[in-house]
Amino acid sequence: MTETRAERGRPRTFDRTAALAAATRLFWERGYAATSVAELTEAMGIRPGSLYAAFGDKKSLFEEAVHSYGRSPVGAFMGVALEEEPTAYAAFARILREAAVIYPDPAHPAGCMTICAATNVAAQDAEVEEFLRDLRNRSLDVFEVRLREARQAGELPDTADPRALAAYFAAVVQGLSQRARDGATAAELAATAELALAAWPVARL
C-alpha cells in the first residue's frame, strides 16, 4: 500500500518538447487571447498543474512558444536568407519568395506566428502585444542593417533610404502573412512578392 501511494504521489511525466509544439501550434492558429489554459492543457496532454510547473503561466508559455517558433525552419527562414545570400537583393528576394510558399502551407497554421498571434489582445495582456511588437521591430532593425551595408557596398544608390526600404519589405512580409490567413494561395502570394521586388531601387545583382 505504501508503494502504491508513493507511485500515485509522483508527478506525471510528459514529453516537454511535444507539449511545447502542441502549444505553439494552438497559439499560432488561434492567437494568444483566444486560447484558454484549458484548451492548452488538452492539446498538450497535461494537467494545469503540470503546465504551471513546467512552463510558468500562460504568458511565459506563449513567449517560450514564440521563441521555439523562431528557431524552427518555418520561423527562421528570413534570418537564414539574410545570412546565406551574397547580396541584399538576393536575400530579400528569397525572403519574399519563401514567405509566399511557407505562409499558406497547409502543414501548419497559415501566416507568421509573430505577426498574427497577438490579434485582439485584451488590455490586461498588453505585455504580450508589446513582446511581439518588439520582435517584429527587431526584425525591421535587422533588415535596415543589411540594407545599410548594401548601400555602403554599392548595391543600392546613395539616395536609397535603408530604413524606408526595410519598412517597405517588413510591410510586404506582414501583408503576405495576413493574405495567407485570409486564404490566399501560394501562387497569388508569389505574384505579390514579384511585384514587391520590382520596387528594388537598383539593377538586380
C-alpha positions as CSV (number, residue, x, y, z in Angstrom):
1,M,0.0,0.0,0.0
2,T,2.8,2.3,0.8
3,E,4.4,1.7,-2.6
4,T,1.1,2.3,-4.3
5,R,0.6,5.6,-2.5
6,A,4.1,6.7,-3.4
7,E,3.5,5.9,-7.1
8,R,0.3,7.8,-7.0
9,G,2.1,10.8,-5.4
10,R,4.7,11.0,-8.2
11,P,4.2,13.8,-10.7
12,R,3.2,12.7,-14.1
13,T,6.0,12.8,-16.7
14,F,5.4,14.1,-20.2
15,D,7.3,15.0,-23.3
16,R,8.0,18.6,-22.8
17,T,9.1,19.2,-26.4
18,A,6.0,17.7,-27.8
19,A,3.8,19.6,-25.3
20,L,5.5,22.9,-26.3
21,A,5.0,22.0,-30.0
22,A,1.3,21.5,-29.4
23,A,1.0,24.8,-27.5
24,T,2.9,26.6,-30.3
25,R,0.5,25.3,-32.9
26,L,-2.5,26.3,-30.9
27,F,-1.3,29.8,-30.2
28,W,-0.3,30.2,-33.8
29,E,-3.7,29.0,-35.0
30,R,-5.9,30.9,-32.6
31,G,-3.8,33.7,-31.2
32,Y,-2.9,34.4,-27.6
33,A,-6.2,35.9,-26.3
34,A,-8.5,33.3,-27.9
35,T,-6.5,30.4,-26.4
36,S,-7.5,29.3,-22.9
37,V,-5.4,27.4,-20.4
38,A,-8.0,24.6,-20.6
39,E,-7.5,24.3,-24.3
40,L,-3.8,24.4,-24.0
41,T,-3.7,21.6,-21.4
42,E,-6.0,19.5,-23.5
43,A,-3.8,20.0,-26.6
44,M,-0.6,19.4,-24.7
45,G,-2.0,16.3,-22.9
46,I,-1.2,17.6,-19.5
47,R,-2.9,18.9,-16.4
48,P,-2.9,22.6,-15.4
49,G,-0.5,21.9,-12.6
50,S,2.0,20.4,-14.9
51,L,1.7,23.4,-17.3
52,Y,2.4,25.8,-14.5
53,A,5.2,23.7,-13.0
54,A,6.9,23.2,-16.4
55,F,6.3,26.5,-18.2
56,G,5.1,29.0,-15.6
57,D,1.9,30.9,-16.5
58,K,0.2,31.2,-19.9
59,K,2.2,34.3,-20.8
60,S,5.5,32.5,-20.1
61,L,4.4,29.5,-22.1
62,F,3.4,31.8,-25.0
63,E,6.8,33.5,-25.0
64,E,8.6,30.2,-25.0
65,A,6.4,29.0,-27.8
66,V,7.2,32.1,-29.9
67,H,10.9,31.6,-29.3
68,S,10.6,27.9,-30.3
69,Y,8.7,29.0,-33.5
70,G,11.5,31.5,-34.2
71,R,14.1,28.7,-34.1
72,S,12.1,26.4,-36.4
73,P,12.7,26.4,-40.2
74,V,9.2,27.9,-40.7
75,G,10.1,30.8,-38.3
76,A,13.8,31.3,-39.0
77,F,13.8,31.4,-42.8
78,M,14.3,35.2,-43.0
79,G,17.4,35.2,-40.8
80,V,18.8,32.3,-42.8
81,A,18.3,34.1,-46.1
82,L,19.9,37.3,-44.8
83,E,22.9,35.2,-43.6
84,E,23.3,32.9,-46.6
85,E,22.7,35.1,-49.6
86,P,25.6,37.1,-51.0
87,T,23.7,40.2,-52.0
88,A,20.9,42.1,-50.3
89,Y,18.6,41.8,-53.3
90,A,19.1,38.0,-53.3
91,A,18.4,37.9,-49.6
92,F,15.1,39.9,-49.8
93,A,14.0,38.1,-53.0
94,R,14.5,34.8,-51.2
95,I,12.6,36.1,-48.1
96,L,9.6,37.1,-50.1
97,R,9.5,34.1,-52.3
98,E,9.9,31.7,-49.4
99,A,7.2,33.6,-47.4
100,A,4.9,33.1,-50.4
101,V,5.4,29.3,-50.1
102,I,5.6,28.9,-46.3
103,Y,2.8,31.1,-45.1
104,P,-0.1,29.3,-46.9
105,D,1.4,25.8,-46.4
106,P,-1.5,23.6,-45.0
107,A,1.0,21.6,-43.0
108,H,0.8,24.3,-40.3
109,P,-1.4,27.3,-39.4
110,A,-1.4,30.0,-42.0
111,G,0.7,33.1,-41.8
112,C,3.5,34.1,-39.4
113,M,3.0,33.4,-35.7
114,T,4.8,36.6,-34.6
115,I,2.6,38.7,-36.9
116,C,-0.8,37.1,-36.2
117,A,-0.7,35.7,-32.7
118,A,-1.5,38.9,-30.9
119,T,-4.7,39.8,-32.7
120,N,-7.4,41.2,-30.5
121,V,-5.2,41.2,-27.4
122,A,-7.1,42.5,-24.3
123,A,-5.9,45.4,-22.3
124,Q,-4.7,43.2,-19.5
125,D,-2.5,41.3,-22.0
126,A,-0.8,44.4,-23.4
127,E,2.6,43.0,-22.5
128,V,2.1,40.1,-24.9
129,E,1.3,42.6,-27.7
130,E,4.4,44.6,-26.8
131,F,6.5,41.4,-26.7
132,L,5.6,40.5,-30.3
133,R,5.9,44.1,-31.5
134,D,9.4,44.2,-30.1
135,L,10.3,41.1,-32.0
136,R,8.9,42.5,-35.2
137,N,10.7,45.7,-34.7
138,R,14.0,43.9,-34.1
139,S,13.5,42.2,-37.5
140,L,12.9,45.6,-39.0
141,D,16.2,46.7,-37.5
142,V,18.0,43.7,-38.9
143,F,16.5,44.5,-42.4
144,E,17.8,48.0,-42.1
145,V,21.3,46.9,-41.1
146,R,21.6,44.6,-44.2
147,L,20.3,47.4,-46.5
148,R,22.6,50.0,-45.0
149,E,25.5,47.6,-45.6
150,A,24.2,47.1,-49.2
151,R,24.2,50.8,-49.8
152,Q,27.8,51.1,-48.5
153,A,28.8,48.2,-50.8
154,G,27.3,49.9,-53.8
155,E,24.3,47.6,-54.1
156,L,22.0,50.5,-53.5
157,P,22.3,54.1,-54.8
158,D,23.3,56.8,-52.3
159,T,19.8,58.2,-52.5
160,A,18.2,55.0,-51.1
161,D,16.8,55.2,-47.6
162,P,17.7,51.9,-45.8
163,R,15.1,52.5,-43.1
164,A,12.3,53.2,-45.5
165,L,13.2,50.3,-47.7
166,A,13.4,48.0,-44.6
167,A,9.9,49.2,-43.5
168,Y,8.6,48.5,-47.0
169,F,9.8,44.9,-47.0
170,A,8.6,44.4,-43.5
171,A,5.1,45.6,-44.6
172,V,5.1,43.3,-47.5
173,V,6.0,40.3,-45.3
174,Q,3.2,41.2,-42.9
175,G,0.8,41.6,-45.8
176,L,1.8,38.2,-47.2
177,S,1.1,36.7,-43.8
178,Q,-2.3,38.3,-43.5
179,R,-3.3,37.3,-47.1
180,A,-2.3,33.7,-46.3
181,R,-4.6,33.9,-43.2
182,D,-7.3,35.1,-45.5
183,G,-6.9,32.1,-47.8
184,A,-4.6,33.4,-50.5
185,T,-2.8,30.7,-52.4
186,A,1.0,30.3,-52.8
187,A,0.7,31.3,-56.5
188,E,-1.1,34.5,-55.5
189,L,1.4,35.4,-52.9
190,A,4.3,34.6,-55.2
191,A,2.8,37.1,-57.7
192,T,2.6,39.7,-55.0
193,A,6.2,39.0,-54.0
194,E,7.4,39.6,-57.5
195,L,5.6,42.9,-57.7
196,A,7.1,44.0,-54.5
197,L,10.6,43.1,-55.7
198,A,10.1,45.3,-58.7
199,A,10.4,48.3,-56.4
200,W,14.1,47.5,-55.7
201,P,15.9,50.8,-56.4
202,V,18.9,49.5,-58.4
203,A,19.6,47.0,-61.1
204,R,19.3,43.4,-59.8
205,L,22.6,41.9,-58.9
